Amino acid sequence: MMKFKDSYLAYLLMYLCYFLSLALFSGLISIYLMDKGYMASQVSFIVSCSFVLSMVFQPFIGYLNDHFAVKKVNGFCLFLSAILGISFIWMTNIYLIALVYSLALALFNGTNPVIERMATFSRFTYGHIRIWGTIGYALGSQIGGLIYQYISPESMYVCFSISLLLCILGIYGTSDIKRSENTQSQHKGSLKDVFLNQQLIMYLLVASLFYGITNINSTYLPAMFQNEGIPVDNVSTIIFFITLSELPIIFFSHKYMDQLTNKQLILGVMSLLMIQFFTYSFVHIQTIQIIVAILTKAVATMTFIMLNMKIVASLVDETHQMTALAIVSTFKNLASILFQSVGGFILDCSSYQTLFTFLLISSIVTFLICCLMKLPKGNEKRLFH
């Protein structure tokens, strides 16, 4: 066990199984529920409920992480999520489905800021650790599609729970992030300063719009491909390659994340979103849609995940960064609720083309806000060594 402690294998196991679990649990949720006869608005209701509970849980879990043993807090949350994942199999009533799905994801999402942050505090290069999260999600997407098609949809949630238990084992083998942060902290600011930070407030608006847009895209992109006549196992293969496109972005993160400024990175990310949704809305050639999805979707999302840590680190005192990351996640959930509701309504009344045109307009508005927003360069922290 001593060899496993603070080893590369521990980080590999944590990231691989964490994101593999996420793909298994939520990657095909729209297909899973629609195949059971639920409408798009009902799918959005269920997904929105998960964001509501995540919005409630996230600041609380962030507070616990700032004050108690990080590994115990997050290990316990993921263990409860694994139990709920098994319970999800037997839910048939829409309200029970919403409740169990929401509780499982709220506990799972509550651990996400810490899981993402761990790679920046380890003794290994960020990209060499975080890359296993991408591989895990890609494998989860592929495995989930094969299980769905050839075994049973419910089997995905058994595998989700098993994968989470392996993730917990990996967490307990990592170094203590709390001690690492405390030793580097040079001063303690007031928590209220986090809420009075005008630059952070403006960033919360941008982050909320970004996550609202990309979450509804993740929910309905598989369903859009299925609606165009692509079988579920082939849809999962597309998601597999979309996810793999993150690999060079993560592996070479130390080459550009600490060199480009926050403003340059955020404008680049929003440009990728506009290209993506313009293609879905107006280019009705399936091959081109798939290629653009592979080249832009996961690349934009992963870059923003890294950028989120960089911006928060440049705006917030180090002693409150876990809480600030949790606040960002809370606003992410609130925006996702609003976008899921609007998206479900649009699909029930119109088409996927109309939905992605709405996302295109939202991306353009967010891009314009980013052009006006003032941000520190953020290159002095060197998070992605």
C-alpha positions as CSV (number, residue, x, y, z in Angstrom):
1,M,0.0,0.0,0.0
2,M,3.0,2.3,0.7
3,K,4.0,1.9,-3.0
4,F,0.5,2.8,-4.1
5,K,0.4,6.0,-1.8
6,D,1.1,9.1,-3.9
7,S,1.9,7.0,-6.9
8,Y,1.1,7.6,-10.6
9,L,-1.1,4.6,-10.5
10,A,-3.3,6.2,-7.8
11,Y,-3.9,9.3,-9.9
12,L,-4.5,7.2,-13.0
13,L,-7.1,5.0,-11.3
14,M,-8.9,8.1,-9.8
15,Y,-9.1,10.0,-13.1
16,L,-9.8,7.0,-15.3
17,C,-12.6,5.6,-13.2
18,Y,-14.1,9.0,-12.2
19,F,-14.7,10.1,-15.8
20,L,-15.6,6.6,-17.0
21,S,-18.3,6.6,-14.4
22,L,-19.6,10.0,-15.6
23,A,-19.9,8.7,-19.2
24,L,-21.7,5.6,-18.1
25,F,-24.2,7.4,-15.9
26,S,-25.1,10.5,-17.9
27,G,-23.6,10.1,-21.4
28,L,-26.6,8.4,-22.9
29,I,-29.3,9.6,-20.5
30,S,-31.3,11.4,-23.2
31,I,-31.4,8.2,-25.4
32,Y,-32.1,6.0,-22.3
33,L,-35.1,8.1,-21.2
34,M,-36.5,8.7,-24.7
35,D,-36.4,5.0,-25.5
36,K,-38.5,4.5,-22.4
37,G,-41.1,6.8,-23.9
38,Y,-40.4,10.1,-22.2
39,M,-40.6,13.4,-24.1
40,A,-37.7,15.8,-24.5
41,S,-39.3,18.2,-22.0
42,Q,-39.5,15.4,-19.4
43,V,-35.8,14.5,-20.1
44,S,-35.0,18.2,-19.5
45,F,-37.0,18.2,-16.3
46,I,-35.0,15.2,-15.0
47,V,-31.7,16.7,-16.0
48,S,-32.7,20.1,-14.6
49,C,-33.5,18.5,-11.3
50,S,-30.0,17.2,-11.1
51,F,-28.7,20.7,-11.6
52,V,-31.0,22.0,-8.8
53,L,-29.7,19.5,-6.3
54,S,-26.1,20.0,-7.5
55,M,-26.6,23.8,-7.0
56,V,-27.6,23.1,-3.4
57,F,-25.0,20.5,-2.6
58,Q,-22.0,22.1,-4.3
59,P,-21.3,25.1,-2.0
60,F,-21.8,22.8,1.0
61,I,-19.3,20.2,-0.3
62,G,-16.9,23.0,-1.2
63,Y,-17.1,24.3,2.4
64,L,-16.5,20.8,3.8
65,N,-13.4,20.5,1.5
66,D,-12.0,23.8,2.8
67,H,-12.4,22.7,6.4
68,F,-12.1,18.9,6.6
69,A,-10.1,16.0,5.1
70,V,-10.6,16.2,1.4
71,K,-10.2,12.5,0.7
72,K,-12.8,11.5,3.3
73,V,-15.4,14.1,2.2
74,N,-15.1,13.2,-1.5
75,G,-14.8,9.4,-0.9
76,F,-18.0,9.4,1.2
77,C,-19.9,11.5,-1.5
78,L,-18.8,9.1,-4.3
79,F,-19.7,6.0,-2.2
80,L,-23.3,7.4,-1.7
81,S,-23.5,8.2,-5.4
82,A,-22.5,4.6,-6.3
83,I,-25.3,3.2,-4.1
84,L,-27.8,5.6,-5.8
85,G,-26.5,4.5,-9.2
86,I,-27.6,0.9,-8.5
87,S,-31.0,2.2,-7.1
88,F,-31.6,4.1,-10.4
89,I,-32.1,0.8,-12.2
90,W,-35.4,0.1,-10.5
91,M,-36.9,3.6,-10.8
92,T,-39.9,3.8,-13.1
93,N,-41.9,6.8,-11.9
94,I,-40.6,10.0,-13.5
95,Y,-40.4,11.8,-10.1
96,L,-38.4,9.0,-8.5
97,I,-36.2,8.8,-11.6
98,A,-35.6,12.6,-11.2
99,L,-34.9,12.3,-7.5
100,V,-32.4,9.4,-7.6
101,Y,-30.7,10.6,-10.7
102,S,-30.4,14.1,-9.2
103,L,-29.1,12.9,-5.9
104,A,-26.5,10.7,-7.5
105,L,-25.2,13.4,-9.9
106,A,-25.3,16.1,-7.1
107,L,-23.0,14.1,-5.0
108,F,-20.9,13.2,-8.0
109,N,-20.7,16.8,-9.3
110,G,-19.9,18.1,-5.8
111,T,-16.6,16.3,-5.9
112,N,-15.7,17.6,-9.4
113,P,-13.8,20.8,-8.3
114,V,-11.5,18.8,-6.1
115,I,-11.0,16.0,-8.6
116,E,-10.0,18.5,-11.3
117,R,-7.8,20.4,-8.9
118,M,-5.9,17.4,-7.6
119,A,-3.8,17.2,-10.8
120,T,-2.4,20.7,-10.3
121,F,-1.2,19.9,-6.7
122,S,0.4,16.5,-7.5
123,R,4.1,16.0,-8.1
124,F,3.3,14.9,-11.7
125,T,2.8,17.2,-14.7
126,Y,-0.9,18.2,-15.0
127,G,-1.4,16.8,-18.5
128,H,0.2,13.5,-17.8
129,I,-2.4,12.9,-15.0
130,R,-5.6,14.6,-16.4
131,I,-5.2,12.8,-19.7
132,W,-6.5,9.6,-18.0
133,G,-9.8,11.4,-17.3
134,T,-10.3,11.9,-21.1
135,I,-9.4,8.3,-21.8
136,G,-11.8,7.2,-19.1
137,Y,-14.7,9.2,-20.5
138,A,-13.9,8.0,-24.0
139,L,-13.9,4.4,-22.8
140,G,-17.1,5.0,-20.8
141,S,-18.8,6.3,-23.9
142,Q,-17.8,3.4,-26.0
143,I,-18.5,0.7,-23.3
144,G,-21.8,2.4,-22.4
145,G,-23.0,2.2,-26.0
146,L,-21.9,-1.5,-26.4
147,I,-23.6,-2.4,-23.1
148,Y,-26.7,-0.5,-24.0
149,Q,-27.0,-2.1,-27.4
150,Y,-25.9,-5.7,-26.7
151,I,-26.6,-6.4,-22.9
152,S,-29.1,-4.0,-21.4
153,P,-29.4,-0.3,-20.7
154,E,-29.7,-1.0,-16.9
155,S,-26.3,-2.7,-16.9
156,M,-24.6,0.7,-17.5
157,Y,-25.5,1.7,-14.0
158,V,-24.1,-1.4,-12.4
159,C,-20.8,-0.6,-14.2
160,F,-21.1,3.0,-13.0
161,S,-21.2,1.9,-9.4
162,I,-18.3,-0.5,-9.7
163,S,-16.2,2.1,-11.5
164,L,-16.9,4.7,-8.7
165,L,-15.7,2.2,-6.0
166,L,-12.4,1.9,-7.9
167,C,-12.2,5.7,-8.2
168,I,-12.5,5.9,-4.4
169,L,-9.6,3.6,-4.0
170,G,-7.5,5.9,-6.3
171,I,-8.5,8.9,-4.2
172,Y,-7.2,7.4,-1.0
173,G,-3.9,6.7,-2.8
174,T,-3.3,10.4,-3.8
175,S,-1.4,13.0,-1.8
176,D,-3.4,15.3,0.6
177,I,-4.5,18.3,-1.3
178,K,-5.5,20.2,1.8
179,R,-2.0,20.1,3.3
180,S,-0.5,21.1,-0.1
181,E,-2.7,24.2,-0.3
182,N,-2.0,25.3,3.3
183,T,1.7,25.1,2.9
184,Q,1.6,27.4,-0.1
185,S,-0.8,29.9,1.3
186,Q,0.8,33.2,2.2
187,H,-2.2,35.1,3.6
188,K,-5.8,34.6,4.4
189,G,-8.5,36.9,3.0
190,S,-12.1,37.3,4.0
191,L,-14.7,35.0,2.5
192,K,-16.9,38.0,1.8
193,D,-14.2,39.3,-0.5
194,V,-15.0,36.4,-2.8
195,F,-18.6,37.7,-3.3
196,L,-17.5,41.4,-3.6
197,N,-14.9,40.7,-6.3
198,Q,-16.4,42.4,-9.4
199,Q,-14.1,40.6,-11.9
200,L,-15.2,37.3,-10.4
201,I,-18.9,38.3,-10.6
202,M,-18.5,39.1,-14.3
203,Y,-16.7,35.8,-14.9
204,L,-19.5,34.0,-13.1
205,L,-21.9,35.4,-15.8
206,V,-19.6,34.1,-18.6
207,A,-19.0,30.7,-16.9
208,S,-22.8,30.3,-16.4
209,L,-23.5,31.0,-20.0
210,F,-20.8,28.7,-21.2
211,Y,-21.8,25.8,-19.0
212,G,-25.5,26.3,-19.8
213,I,-24.8,26.2,-23.5
214,T,-22.4,23.2,-23.4
215,N,-24.5,21.1,-20.9
216,I,-27.6,21.2,-23.1
217,N,-25.3,20.4,-26.1
218,S,-24.0,17.3,-24.3
219,T,-27.5,16.2,-23.3
220,Y,-29.0,16.4,-26.8
221,L,-26.1,15.9,-29.3
222,P,-26.3,12.0,-29.0
223,A,-30.1,12.2,-29.5
224,M,-29.6,14.5,-32.5
225,F,-27.2,11.9,-34.1
226,Q,-29.7,9.1,-33.3
227,N,-32.5,11.2,-34.8
228,E,-30.5,11.4,-38.0
229,G,-30.5,7.6,-38.3
230,I,-27.3,6.7,-36.6
231,P,-27.5,3.5,-34.3
232,V,-26.8,3.9,-30.6
233,D,-23.5,1.9,-30.7
234,N,-22.3,4.1,-33.6
235,V,-23.4,7.2,-31.6
236,S,-21.2,6.0,-28.7
237,T,-18.3,5.6,-31.1
238,I,-18.7,9.2,-32.3
239,I,-18.7,10.3,-28.6
240,F,-15.6,8.2,-28.1
241,F,-13.7,10.0,-30.8
242,I,-15.1,13.4,-29.7
243,T,-13.6,12.7,-26.2
244,L,-10.3,11.4,-27.6
245,S,-9.8,14.8,-29.3
246,E,-9.1,16.2,-25.8
247,L,-5.9,14.2,-25.5
248,P,-3.4,16.6,-27.2
249,I,-5.2,19.5,-25.5
250,I,-4.5,18.0,-22.1
251,F,-1.1,16.4,-22.7
252,F,0.4,19.6,-24.1
253,S,-1.5,22.0,-21.6
254,H,1.9,23.0,-20.1
255,K,2.9,24.4,-23.5
256,Y,0.1,26.9,-23.8
257,M,-2.1,27.3,-20.7
258,D,0.6,29.2,-18.8
259,Q,1.7,31.1,-21.9
260,L,-1.5,32.5,-23.3
261,T,-3.5,35.0,-21.3
262,N,-7.0,34.3,-19.8
263,K,-8.6,36.7,-22.3
264,Q,-6.9,35.0,-25.3
265,L,-8.0,31.5,-24.1
266,I,-11.6,32.4,-23.3
267,L,-12.1,34.1,-26.7
268,G,-10.6,31.1,-28.4
269,V,-13.0,28.7,-26.6
270,M,-16.1,30.8,-27.5
271,S,-15.0,30.9,-31.1
272,L,-15.0,27.1,-31.1
273,L,-18.5,27.0,-29.8
274,M,-19.8,29.4,-32.5
275,I,-18.2,27.2,-35.2
276,Q,-19.7,24.1,-33.8
277,F,-23.3,25.4,-33.5
278,F,-23.2,27.2,-36.8
279,T,-22.4,23.8,-38.4
280,Y,-25.2,21.9,-36.6
281,S,-27.7,24.6,-37.5
282,F,-26.9,25.3,-41.2
283,V,-24.6,22.6,-42.6
284,H,-26.8,19.5,-43.0
285,I,-24.1,17.1,-44.1
286,Q,-23.8,14.4,-41.5
287,T,-20.1,13.7,-42.2
288,I,-19.2,17.4,-41.7
289,Q,-21.3,17.6,-38.5
290,I,-19.4,14.6,-37.1
291,I,-16.0,16.0,-38.1
292,V,-16.7,19.4,-36.6
293,A,-18.1,17.8,-33.4
294,I,-14.8,15.8,-33.0
295,L,-12.6,18.8,-33.7
296,T,-14.4,21.4,-31.4
297,K,-16.8,20.0,-28.8
298,A,-14.5,18.3,-26.3
299,V,-11.6,20.6,-27.1
300,A,-13.7,23.7,-26.1
301,T,-15.1,22.1,-23.0
302,M,-11.7,20.7,-21.7
303,T,-9.9,24.0,-22.4
304,F,-12.5,25.9,-20.4
305,I,-12.3,23.4,-17.5
306,M,-8.5,24.2,-17.3
307,L,-9.1,27.9,-17.9
308,N,-11.7,27.9,-15.1
309,M,-9.0,26.8,-12.6
310,K,-6.6,29.4,-13.9
311,I,-9.0,32.3,-13.8
312,V,-10.2,31.4,-10.3
313,A,-6.6,31.1,-9.1
314,S,-5.8,34.6,-10.5
315,L,-8.9,36.2,-9.0
316,V,-9.4,34.6,-5.6
317,D,-7.1,34.3,-2.5
318,E,-5.7,30.8,-2.3
319,T,-7.4,29.9,1.0
320,H,-10.8,30.3,-0.6
321,Q,-10.2,28.8,-4.0
322,M,-12.1,25.6,-3.3
323,T,-15.1,27.6,-2.2
324,A,-14.8,29.9,-5.2
325,L,-14.7,26.8,-7.6
326,A,-17.8,25.5,-5.8
327,I,-19.5,28.8,-6.4
328,V,-18.7,28.7,-10.1
329,S,-20.2,25.2,-10.2
330,T,-23.3,26.4,-8.4
331,F,-23.9,29.1,-11.1
332,K,-23.1,26.4,-13.7
333,N,-26.0,24.4,-12.3
334,L,-28.4,27.3,-12.2
335,A,-27.6,28.3,-15.9
336,S,-27.9,24.6,-16.9
337,I,-31.4,24.4,-15.3
338,L,-32.6,27.4,-17.4
339,F,-31.0,26.2,-20.6
340,Q,-32.3,22.6,-20.2
341,S,-35.9,24.0,-19.7
342,V,-35.6,26.2,-22.8
343,G,-34.0,23.4,-24.8
344,G,-36.6,20.8,-23.9
345,F,-39.4,23.3,-24.8
346,I,-37.7,24.1,-28.2
347,L,-37.4,20.4,-29.1
348,D,-41.0,19.6,-28.2
349,C,-42.2,22.5,-30.3
350,S,-39.6,22.6,-33.1
351,S,-36.5,20.8,-34.2
352,Y,-32.8,20.1,-33.4
353,Q,-31.8,22.8,-36.0
354,T,-33.8,25.4,-34.0
355,L,-32.2,24.2,-30.8
356,F,-28.7,24.6,-32.1
357,T,-29.5,28.0,-33.7
358,F,-30.6,29.1,-30.2
359,L,-27.2,27.8,-28.8
360,L,-25.4,29.7,-31.7
361,I,-27.0,33.0,-30.8
362,S,-26.2,32.4,-27.1
363,S,-22.6,31.7,-27.9
364,I,-22.3,34.9,-30.0
365,V,-23.7,36.9,-27.0
366,T,-21.2,35.3,-24.6
367,F,-18.4,36.0,-27.0
368,L,-19.3,39.7,-27.1
369,I,-19.4,39.8,-23.3
370,C,-15.9,38.2,-23.2
371,C,-14.6,40.9,-25.5
372,L,-15.8,43.6,-23.0
373,M,-14.7,41.7,-19.8
374,K,-11.5,42.6,-18.0
375,L,-9.4,39.7,-16.7
376,P,-5.8,39.5,-15.3
377,K,-3.4,37.7,-17.5
378,G,-3.1,34.9,-15.0
379,N,0.2,33.5,-16.2
380,E,2.2,34.0,-13.0
381,K,0.6,31.0,-11.1
382,R,2.1,28.3,-13.4
383,L,-0.6,25.8,-12.6
384,F,0.1,23.5,-15.6
385,H,3.8,22.8,-15.0
